[in-house]
Every structure is written in structure tokens, then in C-alpha cells.
């Protein structure tokens, strides 16, 4: 099923958009990534760094393994992101006293300040994105998305490993 959209300002229809959720979310994610990559770069991080830093602040004393699971990234990719964040002095890794092989990730004060500033800039991007929605619709969209990212996503992933969604299928 395809939808024809008409901009709120009465201009001609934008074109045909697929109603497939994957297509819609992929397009939305691409647009946000394009806008936000420059925003977070000003604060010394990549989009992955921003995502990881938010997760570290959200749940302090997290191990690298639990952090990789929380942000749905491969452990080897996480190590590279953490290397970048650590060299920028936004996080520090220290041995876990309960398991010397494991590392605990902590945000630094500099990391907290950078995240707060980046988050404010990201919120400005999101406000521009949602500008065509009235306040109630914008709040409802956020509410619905928050409900979907928990158990419903876990249910459809059904224990499968996260991978590169755009990689060609393996024989």
C-alpha cells in the first residue's frame, strides 16, 4: 500500500511513500542521522558514541558486554566506540573488582557535559523534525515509540543476533 502525502502548507504532493514500517523507520532514521551527525560531532563524538554515552549515563557501572547488548552493537564495534570516547576523555574504563577480566565503563564529568550539550542540540533537531505535528501528536508519537522499543522489539527479535541489516545474505 502506498500513501500520497500533501504538505501542511498546501503544496503539491511530495510523492508516494511506502507504508511498510521498515521503509518508514529507515527513512526517518536516515534523515535524523544526516542532521544529527554534524550536531554530535561538534561535541567530540560520533552518533554511535552519543548512543553509547547515553547508555553509560543511563546505567552506570555497566560492563562492556551488558553495554553492547543494551545498545545492540557487536562487541568489537563497541570496543572501537569506547576507544574513541576514552581518548576524548568522555568515558573511562576500569577493571571490575568482581571480575578482573571485565571492564566497567564510567562517564567522566567532561563526558556528562558533552552529552548534555549534544542532547540539547539533538533535541533542537527533533523539534524541527516534529514541527509539522501539533504538540499532542508529537507527544503521542514519542509515547508509542517508547512502548515499542521494549518488549515488542524483544518479541520480534526472538533471540536472533543483531547484525548488519544491509549486508547481503550469507549462503
FITIKE-717016 format. One record per atom (N, C-alpha, C): x, y, z; residue number from 1. Coordinates in pm, 1 decimal. Example, Ala and Ser with C-alpha at 12.3 -4.5 7.8 and 13.67 -1.06 7.14 Angstrom:
<sites>
X	Y	Z	num
1319.0	-569.0	780.0	1
1230.0	-450.0	780.0	1
1320.0	-330.0	780.0	1
1285.0	-225.0	708.0	2
1367.0	-106.0	714.0	2
1290.0	3.0	787.0	2
</sites>
This chain:
<sites>
X	Y	Z	num
84.4	-117.3	0.0	1
0.0	0.0	0.0	1
88.3	122.8	0.0	1
58.8	220.9	-82.5	2
136.4	344.0	-88.8	2
47.9	460.7	-49.5	2
108.3	559.7	9.8	3
36.7	679.5	50.2	3
88.3	797.3	-28.4	3
0.2	887.0	-66.9	4
42.5	1012.2	-126.4	4
28.0	1116.7	-18.1	4
133.4	1190.8	7.5	5
129.1	1288.7	115.0	5
120.1	1428.8	58.5	5
49.7	1513.0	128.6	6
38.0	1652.9	91.6	6
93.6	1734.3	206.6	6
189.8	1820.9	181.7	7
245.9	1903.0	288.2	7
138.2	1991.8	351.1	7
157.9	2025.5	478.0	8
61.5	2107.6	550.8	8
44.7	2245.4	488.4	8
146.0	2295.0	416.5	9
137.2	2429.4	359.6	9
61.0	2432.1	227.9	9
1.9	2318.8	187.3	10
-81.8	2315.2	68.1	10
-6.3	2298.3	-62.5	10
124.4	2271.3	-56.7	11
199.8	2249.1	-179.5	11
155.3	2118.3	-244.0	11
205.4	2092.1	-363.3	12
173.6	1969.1	-435.2	12
220.4	1848.6	-355.0	12
160.2	1731.9	-379.0	13
203.0	1610.7	-307.4	13
353.0	1586.3	-323.2	13
414.0	1538.8	-212.7	14
557.3	1512.8	-209.4	14
593.6	1392.7	-295.4	14
511.0	1295.6	-302.2	15
540.4	1173.8	-376.2	15
475.2	1056.3	-307.9	15
508.1	940.3	-354.1	16
447.8	820.2	-296.9	16
541.2	762.7	-191.0	16
486.9	740.6	-73.6	17
564.4	683.1	36.0	17
509.8	544.5	66.4	17
599.6	454.3	91.5	18
559.2	318.6	129.4	18
504.3	321.0	271.3	18
407.1	239.7	298.8	19
354.7	231.4	434.8	19
423.9	122.1	515.0	19
518.2	51.3	455.1	20
596.2	-51.1	522.4	20
673.6	14.0	638.2	20
659.0	-41.2	759.1	21
723.7	19.0	875.9	21
875.5	25.7	861.5	21
935.8	-78.6	804.7	22
1080.7	-76.5	789.7	22
1123.0	40.8	701.0	22
1055.0	59.8	589.9	23
1089.1	169.6	499.5	23
1071.6	303.0	569.9	23
959.1	319.8	640.9	24
932.7	446.8	709.4	24
1037.9	475.7	815.7	24
1067.2	375.0	898.9	25
1166.3	396.0	1004.2	25
1306.2	415.8	946.6	25
1338.9	343.6	840.5	26
1470.7	359.3	777.7	26
1486.8	501.4	723.7	26
1382.9	553.0	658.4	27
1390.3	688.9	604.3	27
1400.1	791.4	716.9	27
1321.8	770.9	822.4	28
1326.5	859.9	937.4	28
1464.5	855.4	1003.1	28
1517.4	734.5	1020.5	29
1649.7	720.2	1082.3	29
1757.5	786.3	996.4	29
1749.4	768.4	865.2	30
1849.2	829.4	776.8	30
1843.7	981.6	786.7	30
1723.1	1036.3	786.7	31
1709.3	1181.5	798.5	31
1763.7	1233.5	930.4	31
1730.7	1165.7	1037.9	32
1782.3	1206.6	1168.2	32
1934.0	1192.9	1174.0	32
1985.8	1082.3	1123.2	33
2131.2	1061.2	1125.8	33
2203.3	1170.2	1047.0	33
2150.2	1203.9	930.7	34
2211.8	1308.3	849.2	34
2218.3	1439.8	925.7	34
2108.6	1474.2	992.5	35
2104.1	1600.1	1067.2	35
2187.2	1594.5	1195.4	35
2185.3	1480.3	1262.5	36
2246.9	1473.0	1394.4	36
2395.1	1443.1	1393.5	36
2447.4	1386.1	1285.6	37
2589.6	1352.9	1283.3	37
2675.1	1479.3	1301.4	37
2636.9	1587.7	1235.8	38
2712.4	1712.8	1249.7	38
2694.4	1771.7	1389.1	38
2575.9	1756.2	1444.7	39
2545.8	1810.0	1577.2	39
2632.1	1744.1	1683.9	39
2637.1	1610.6	1684.3	40
2715.2	1544.1	1789.3	40
2865.5	1554.8	1763.8	40
2904.3	1567.7	1638.4	41
3047.0	1583.9	1606.6	41
3102.5	1710.2	1673.3	41
3020.0	1815.1	1682.6	42
3063.9	1938.8	1749.3	42
3100.7	1914.1	1895.0	42
3050.8	1804.6	1950.6	43
3074.3	1773.5	2091.6	43
3173.5	1658.7	2109.2	43
3246.7	1627.4	2001.7	44
3355.7	1531.4	2010.3	44
3315.7	1385.7	2006.5	44
3203.1	1355.4	1940.4	45
3162.2	1214.8	1934.4	45
3091.5	1184.2	1803.1	45
3082.0	1056.4	1775.1	46
3005.5	1008.0	1660.6	46
2863.5	977.7	1708.8	46
2774.9	942.1	1616.4	47
2640.2	901.9	1658.2	47
2644.8	776.4	1745.2	47
2732.4	680.8	1709.9	48
2747.0	563.2	1795.4	48
2799.8	604.0	1932.1	48
2894.3	696.2	1934.6	49
2947.5	744.3	2061.5	49
2839.1	809.7	2146.2	49
2755.5	887.6	2082.5	50
2643.0	952.6	2150.3	50
2549.6	847.4	2210.4	50
2515.9	746.0	2131.9	51
2427.0	639.3	2177.3	51
2488.3	564.5	2295.8	51
2615.2	529.8	2284.0	52
2683.5	456.9	2391.0	52
2693.9	544.3	2515.4	52
2728.8	670.3	2498.3	53
2741.6	760.2	2612.9	53
2607.5	775.4	2684.8	53
2497.3	783.9	2610.8	54
2365.0	790.0	2675.0	54
2339.9	664.4	2757.8	54
2375.5	548.2	2704.9	55
2353.2	422.5	2775.9	55
2439.8	415.3	2902.1	55
2562.8	464.7	2895.1	56
2651.5	463.6	3011.6	56
2594.0	553.9	3121.1	56
2545.4	671.0	3083.2	57
2487.3	763.5	3181.0	57
2358.1	705.1	3238.5	57
2280.8	639.6	3152.6	58
2153.1	582.1	3194.6	58
2172.1	469.3	3295.0	58
2280.2	393.8	3281.4	59
2302.2	279.0	3369.2	59
2450.1	270.1	3406.4	59
2492.5	349.0	3506.0	60
2634.2	346.6	3546.4	60
2677.9	207.6	3593.6	60
2808.6	187.6	3595.4	61
2870.1	63.5	3639.8	61
2834.4	-53.2	3547.4	61
2813.7	-25.6	3422.0	62
2777.0	-127.6	3324.7	62
2903.0	-190.0	3266.5	62
2901.8	-321.0	3248.5	63
3014.4	-389.4	3186.1	63
3008.1	-368.6	3035.0	63
3119.5	-392.2	2966.6	64
3121.5	-377.6	2821.1	64
3022.7	-472.7	2755.4	64
3010.9	-594.4	2807.7	65
2918.6	-691.3	2749.1	65
2773.8	-644.8	2763.6	65
2735.0	-601.7	2883.5	66
2596.4	-556.5	2901.5	66
2570.4	-428.1	2824.1	66
2671.7	-344.9	2809.4	67
2657.7	-222.6	2731.0	67
2635.9	-256.0	2583.2	67
2711.2	-350.5	2530.3	68
2694.3	-393.1	2390.4	68
2553.0	-444.9	2367.5	68
2501.8	-521.6	2461.2	69
2365.7	-573.9	2449.4	69
2263.2	-461.5	2457.8	69
2285.3	-365.5	2545.8	70
2189.5	-256.1	2565.4	70
2176.4	-167.6	2442.4	70
2286.3	-146.6	2369.6	71
2280.4	-59.0	2252.0	71
2274.2	-136.3	2121.1	71
2262.7	-268.6	2131.5	72
2250.4	-356.4	2013.4	72
2364.2	-335.3	1914.1	72
2485.8	-348.7	1964.7	73
2603.3	-336.2	1879.3	73
2696.3	-453.9	1907.5	73
2766.5	-495.9	1805.7	74
2865.8	-601.8	1818.6	74
2973.8	-557.7	1917.7	74
3024.3	-654.1	1996.9	75
3125.4	-621.6	2097.9	75
3250.2	-558.3	2037.6	75
3292.3	-605.1	1919.5	76
3413.8	-548.3	1858.6	76
3389.9	-403.7	1815.4	76
3270.9	-372.5	1766.5	77
3236.4	-234.0	1730.0	77
3231.9	-147.5	1855.1	77
3177.3	-202.7	1963.7	78
3170.0	-127.7	2089.0	78
3309.0	-90.7	2138.5	78
3403.8	-181.4	2126.9	79
3540.6	-152.5	2171.2	79
3596.0	-31.1	2096.3	79
3572.6	-25.0	1965.8	80
3619.3	89.9	1887.3	80
3551.9	219.4	1932.3	80
3421.5	212.9	1956.7	81
3348.7	331.9	2002.9	81
3400.8	375.5	2138.9	81
3421.3	279.6	2229.0	82
3473.5	313.3	2361.5	82
3615.5	369.1	2353.8	82
3696.4	316.5	2263.0	83
3830.8	372.4	2243.2	83
3821.8	520.2	2205.6	83
3729.6	553.0	2114.2	84
3711.3	693.4	2072.5	84
3664.7	779.7	2189.4	84
3565.8	729.9	2263.9	85
3513.3	806.6	2377.4	85
3617.9	823.0	2487.0	85
3697.6	718.5	2508.9	86
3800.3	726.2	2612.0	86
3912.5	821.0	2570.7	86
3951.9	817.2	2444.6	87
4058.8	908.1	2401.7	87
4012.3	1053.9	2402.9	87
3881.1	1076.5	2390.0	88
3825.5	1211.6	2400.5	88
3796.9	1248.1	2546.8	88
3826.8	1156.8	2639.0	89
3808.6	1175.0	2783.3	89
3661.7	1191.6	2822.2	89
3574.5	1123.5	2747.6	90
3432.3	1128.0	2778.0	90
3389.4	1010.6	2865.6	90
3463.8	899.9	2859.9	91
3440.8	785.0	2948.1	91
3575.8	733.8	2995.7	91
3570.1	650.2	3098.5	92
3689.3	577.0	3143.1	92
3647.7	433.2	3167.0	92
3741.1	342.8	3141.4	93
3719.3	200.3	3167.2	93
3809.4	160.9	3282.4	93
3754.7	81.7	3371.1	94
3835.5	31.7	3482.9	94
3800.4	-113.8	3507.1	94
3894.2	-189.2	3562.7	95
3865.6	-330.5	3590.0	95
3749.1	-344.8	3688.2	95
3667.3	-443.4	3665.4	96
3557.8	-475.9	3756.2	96
3618.6	-548.8	3875.3	96
3599.8	-499.0	3998.4	97
3659.3	-566.0	4114.6	97
3609.6	-709.7	4132.4	97
3488.6	-739.3	4081.8	98
3433.9	-874.3	4095.8	98
3487.0	-969.2	3988.7	98
3538.3	-913.6	3877.6	99
3589.3	-995.5	3767.5	99
3694.8	-913.6	3693.4	99
3820.3	-936.9	3722.4	100
3929.0	-855.6	3666.9	100
3936.8	-861.1	3514.9	100
3873.4	-961.3	3451.7	101
3872.3	-967.9	3304.7	101
3772.1	-869.7	3245.0	101
3672.6	-832.9	3324.5	102
3567.2	-743.3	3276.4	102
3605.6	-598.0	3302.7	102
3548.5	-508.4	3224.9	103
3571.1	-364.6	3240.8	103
3439.2	-295.6	3271.0	103
3443.5	-201.8	3365.3	104
3328.6	-118.0	3396.6	104
3349.8	15.1	3325.5	104
3243.7	63.8	3262.6	105
3250.3	188.9	3187.5	105
3185.1	298.4	3271.4	105
3256.1	409.3	3287.6	106
3204.3	523.3	3363.7	106
3215.1	649.5	3280.4	106
3114.4	735.0	3291.5	107
3119.3	863.9	3224.2	107
3206.3	958.4	3308.4	107
3281.5	1043.9	3243.2	108
3359.6	1146.3	3312.5	108
3274.6	1273.1	3323.1	108
3319.7	1367.0	3402.5	109
3247.5	1495.3	3410.2	109
3246.4	1562.8	3273.3	109
3359.7	1554.7	3203.5	110
3365.9	1610.2	3068.2	110
3266.3	1539.6	2975.9	110
3252.9	1409.5	2992.2	111
3157.2	1332.7	2912.8	111
3014.1	1372.3	2942.9	111
2984.9	1393.5	3068.8	112
2849.4	1434.9	3108.2	112
2816.1	1571.8	3049.0	112
2912.1	1664.1	3054.0	113
2888.8	1797.8	2996.3	113
2869.8	1788.4	2844.8	113
2953.7	1709.1	2778.7	114
2942.8	1693.8	2633.4	114
2809.3	1630.1	2595.9	114
2766.7	1529.9	2672.2	115
2639.1	1464.9	2644.0	115
2523.1	1561.7	2664.5	115
2526.1	1639.2	2771.4	116
2419.0	1735.9	2795.9	116
2409.6	1837.0	2681.7	116
2524.0	1886.2	2637.1	117
2524.5	1984.0	2527.7	117
2478.1	1920.2	2397.4	117
2526.2	1799.0	2368.7	118
2484.8	1729.3	2246.5	118
2336.3	1698.9	2251.7	118
2286.9	1656.8	2367.7	119
2144.7	1624.1	2381.0	119
2058.3	1747.0	2352.8	119
2100.0	1864.7	2399.6	120
2025.3	1987.6	2372.9	120
2020.9	2015.4	2222.7	120
2132.7	1995.3	2155.1	121
2135.7	2017.9	2010.1	121
2052.7	1914.1	1935.2	121
2055.6	1788.7	1980.6	122
1975.0	1683.5	1919.0	122
1826.6	1713.9	1939.4	122
1790.0	1762.0	2058.0	123
1650.1	1798.4	2083.3	123
1604.4	1907.6	1988.3	123
1693.5	2001.1	1955.1	124
1658.3	2106.5	1859.2	124
1630.6	2046.8	1721.1	124
1710.5	1948.2	1680.9	125
1687.3	1878.6	1553.2	125
1551.9	1808.5	1556.9	125
1524.5	1739.2	1667.0	126
1397.6	1667.2	1679.7	126
1278.9	1763.5	1678.2	126
1294.0	1878.2	1741.0	127
1187.7	1978.8	1741.2	127
1159.1	2025.6	1599.0	127
1265.7	2045.6	1520.4	128
1245.7	2084.9	1379.3	128
1176.4	1973.1	1302.3	128
1214.7	1847.5	1328.2	129
1152.0	1734.3	1260.1	129
1002.7	1729.0	1290.3	129
967.1	1749.5	1416.3	130
828.5	1733.7	1459.9	130
747.3	1862.4	1449.2	130
804.5	1965.0	1390.2	131
738.8	2095.9	1384.4	131
603.3	2092.4	1314.0	131
583.1	2001.5	1220.5	132
455.9	1994.9	1148.7	132
347.3	1919.8	1226.4	132
383.4	1859.4	1338.7	133
285.5	1790.1	1423.0	133
242.4	1883.6	1534.8	133
114.8	1876.1	1573.2	134
78.1	1955.8	1690.3	134
137.2	1887.6	1813.2	134
140.1	1959.2	1924.5	135
204.8	1907.8	2046.1	135
152.3	1773.2	2090.6	135
21.0	1752.4	2080.0	136
-37.8	1625.0	2120.3	136
8.6	1510.3	2033.4	136
16.0	1533.6	1901.3	137
62.5	1428.3	1810.5	137
209.6	1395.7	1834.8	137
291.3	1497.7	1858.8	138
433.9	1474.6	1884.5	138
452.3	1393.8	2013.3	138
379.0	1428.3	2117.0	139
388.4	1355.7	2243.8	139
337.9	1212.1	2226.5	139
230.6	1194.8	2150.4	140
177.4	1060.5	2128.0	140
276.4	975.1	2048.2	140
342.0	1034.5	1947.2	141
441.8	961.6	1869.6	141
553.0	911.4	1961.5	141
606.3	998.4	2045.7	142
712.0	957.5	2139.0	142
663.0	847.4	2232.3	142
542.0	861.3	2281.5	143
486.2	761.9	2372.8	143
474.2	625.0	2305.6	143
424.4	622.9	2184.4	144
409.1	496.7	2111.2	144
545.7	435.4	2082.5	144
641.3	516.2	2039.3	145
774.8	463.8	2010.7	145
839.9	407.1	2136.7	145
823.5	475.0	2249.8	146
879.4	424.2	2375.3	146
818.9	289.0	2412.2	146
691.0	271.5	2387.2	147
627.3	142.3	2416.3	147
678.6	33.9	2322.9	147
709.4	67.5	2198.7	148
751.8	-32.2	2101.1	148
895.7	-79.2	2119.9	148
983.5	2.8	2176.0	149
1124.5	-35.3	2182.2	149
1156.4	-135.2	2292.5	149
1062.8	-168.2	2376.7	150
1088.3	-265.0	2483.1	150
1051.1	-405.6	2443.0	150
954.6	-460.3	2513.6	151
912.9	-599.4	2493.3	151
869.6	-630.4	2350.3	151
795.9	-541.4	2282.0	152
758.0	-576.4	2144.1	152
877.8	-601.6	2052.1	152
983.3	-522.1	2063.5	153
1102.6	-545.4	1981.9	153
1169.5	-675.4	2023.6	153
1180.1	-697.7	2153.8	154
1238.3	-823.9	2200.9	154
1161.2	-942.9	2144.2	154
1029.6	-931.7	2139.5	155
945.4	-1040.4	2091.0	155
971.5	-1070.8	1943.4	155
986.1	-968.4	1860.5	156
1007.1	-995.1	1717.8	156
1150.9	-1034.1	1687.1	156
1246.9	-990.1	1771.2	157
1385.7	-1032.4	1750.4	157
1400.8	-1179.4	1782.7	157
1322.2	-1229.2	1875.5	158
1315.6	-1371.5	1908.0	158
1453.3	-1433.4	1929.3	158
1540.2	-1361.5	2002.6	159
1670.1	-1415.8	2036.8	159
1773.6	-1415.0	1925.3	159
1739.4	-1359.9	1810.0	160
1835.6	-1356.6	1699.4	160
1941.8	-1251.6	1726.8	160
2062.2	-1276.5	1679.1	161
2172.5	-1182.8	1695.0	161
2150.3	-1061.2	1606.6	161
2178.1	-943.8	1661.8	162
2174.3	-822.4	1580.5	162
2289.7	-830.3	1481.6	162
2267.2	-788.8	1361.9	163
2371.7	-792.2	1260.3	163
2358.8	-671.1	1170.7	163
2431.3	-672.4	1064.5	164
2423.8	-565.1	967.2	164
2302.2	-590.4	879.3	164
2197.6	-511.0	900.6	165
2072.0	-532.5	829.6	165
2085.6	-513.6	679.0	165
2187.9	-442.2	635.9	166
2204.2	-415.7	492.9	166
2304.0	-510.3	427.5	166
2364.0	-597.4	506.3	167
2461.0	-691.4	449.6	167
2389.0	-793.8	363.1	167
2454.6	-840.5	257.1	168
2390.6	-941.7	173.6	168
2374.0	-1071.8	250.6	168
2272.9	-1149.9	216.3	169
2252.5	-1277.2	287.0	169
2370.6	-1370.6	266.5	169
2398.5	-1447.9	369.3	170
2508.0	-1545.1	361.9	170
2455.1	-1674.0	301.5	170
2535.1	-1740.2	217.9	171
2489.6	-1866.2	154.7	171
2477.5	-1977.4	256.2	171
</sites>
